[in-house]
Amino acid sequence: QQQVKQSPQSLIVQKGGISIINCAYENTAFDYFPWYQQFPGKGPALLIAIRPDVSEKKEGRFTISFNKSAKQFSLHIMDSQPGDSATYFCAASMGTPPTDKLIFGTGTRLQVFP
Amino acid sequence: KAGVTQTPRYLIKTRGQQVTLSCSPISGHRSVSWYQQTPGQGLQFLFEYFSETQRNKGNFPGRFSGRQFSNSRSEMNVSTLELGDSALYLCASSFRGPRGELFFGEGSRLTVL
């Protein structure tokens, strides 16, 4: 019940296209949903995050859509660029210190071809 | 501001040996978390330390242990290494813990032969 299921495992998109990565969760106690971006040879870095009181958050070409009733959230990358090629991890967090946790999805490897 | 530093970056061990990995967090960050990254499994949470106390622990066997020093630097140890322990071990520091922004190091790549 503390899992976060992420799909697809890999994604190939042409430059200028839209990349969509989906995540689903079961535990309704999750209340913070960040996305991390990882380039080869680097550690993940926070890309964008959302809380369940909003249905959408946009930062530049990156948008998180959140569907509380379906317990799903997704990352949309508009006008995808080769520089977006990376592995993307969704995550979900719940609780308060000291018992708070961050659970990651299994990752999506995105390749954007020119 | 210096980022999170992990050492060593690469290491090769044989089954049965033990290994110690080190992490220096961003200055001022008191929370340090450790994750194991393997293909297909994503980022698996090992444990989190805050002000020298282990606050949370993932579902890993007791062979995996860690500690945090008074300067917030952290180490993790894996004893009696198994082939399946081959992975990238990532350390992340943050000001408040898992619900704040995590700053990851570049990881320590462990290969067990």
Contacts between the chains, C-beta under 8 A, distances in Angstrom:
chain1	res1	chain2	res2	distance
A	6	B	42	7.5
A	9	B	40	7.7
A	32	B	99	5.5
A	34	B	101	7.8
A	36	B	102	7.7
A	36	B	104	8.0
A	41	B	106	6.8
A	42	B	106	5.8
A	43	B	4	7.2
A	43	B	90	5.5
A	43	B	92	7.4
A	43	B	104	2.9
A	43	B	105	5.3
A	43	B	106	5.2
A	43	B	107	5.9
A	44	B	43	7.3
A	44	B	90	7.4
A	44	B	102	7.7
A	44	B	104	5.1
A	45	B	103	7.8
A	45	B	104	6.8
A	46	B	101	4.8
A	46	B	102	6.8
A	89	B	42	6.4
A	89	B	43	6.3
A	93	B	98	5.6
A	93	B	99	5.1
A	96	B	99	7.9
A	97	B	50	7.3
A	97	B	55	6.8
A	97	B	96	7.2
A	97	B	97	5.3
A	97	B	99	7.9
A	98	B	50	7.0
A	98	B	53	7.9
A	98	B	55	4.0
A	98	B	56	6.7
A	98	B	97	7.9
A	99	B	55	7.8
A	99	B	56	6.8
A	100	B	56	7.5
A	100	B	97	5.9
A	100	B	98	5.1
A	100	B	99	5.2
A	101	B	45	6.7
A	101	B	56	6.0
A	101	B	98	5.8
A	102	B	33	7.7
A	102	B	45	7.0
A	102	B	98	3.8
A	102	B	99	7.3
A	102	B	102	7.1
A	103	B	45	7.2
A	104	B	35	7.6
A	104	B	42	5.1
A	104	B	43	4.0
A	104	B	44	7.8
A	104	B	45	7.6
A	105	B	42	5.9
A	106	B	40	6.5
A	106	B	41	6.4
A	106	B	42	3.8
A	107	B	42	4.8
A	107	B	43	7.6
